[in-house]
Amino acid sequence: MRGLVTKSTGSWYQVLGEDDKRYDCRIKGKFRTKGIKTTNPVAVGDWVHFDVEPDQESAVIHELEPRRNYIIRKSVNLSKQTQIIGANLDQAFLVVTLASPPTSLGFIDRFLVTTEAYGIPAVIIFNKLDLFSDEGLEILADYKAIYEHIGYPCFEVSALTGTNIDVVKQLLKDKITLVSGHSGVGKSTLINAIVPEYGLKTGEISDWSDKGKHTTTFAEMFDLPFGGKLIDTPGIRELGIVDIEKQELSHFFPEMRALMNQCRFHNCRHINEPGCVIMEAVEEGDIESSRYDSYLSIYHNEDSRSL
């Protein structure tokens, strides 16, 4: 039978079969996807083929269909393990907060590079608008200006008060959307505001670190009553970039991609070469310095936790 993976718990997968029944499935033997070494060979959003085991409630996945796209992350701890967060997506939402906890520009840029690399349109959702001071609103305007200037849609919402939730619903309608961000940015609260009937657990911010406590522990796909599907994902503390060659990196910064063919050298790294139009654009303010700093950080494979 063919089915869609709607939940992953590490060793078991919930699969929605074409008969509209949900099956608890496991993987048969050493099931590995070609060319990708990850902790989870099957991800939420994957289409699979499975067999129901005789006289049992469970089933066995024996085939994974080719993916249209996916989002992958690497842990920056000693294990360096990689994990596919979601597959076969129409778009990805990055939920961002400027405080409680703060989301760094470096983290935003790493997420956007990953979506660019795998051809997934990205939207930035600035949450917790209800907490913003006048100074915070100014910083928010600066953040939005950086990303809207290079073509990323940005929206301000408050999951708590409902501000712009209807706008988010329109963006989600009839699409498969992955929702990601740090722990504590309010992903679960946002999803509860969109589909209250799911009643997802929400957590507090831990006082000692100003970081969120994980409330979503496994990726899970939800049907949206107005059309479309939403994938809720566990909070990400840091985001290591996977499988992007250094010479390709500038391709995934849209503002660099538009200029890089004008550099004096065709293999320009945009670091210290003469005649580099990217560096000139940074100096002249046409490319935001924070974006260029992120480029250098990723290029030199620096630890994302410091960003």
Helices and strands as residue ranges (DSSP letters): E 2-8, E 13-17, E 22-27, E 47-52, E 59-64, E 70-74, E 82-87, E 91-96, H 105-117, E 122-126, G 129-131, H 134-149, E 154-156, H 165-172, E 176-180, H 187-194, G 196-198, E 220-223, E 229-232, G 246-252, H 254-257, G 260-262, H 277-283, H 289-299, G 304-306
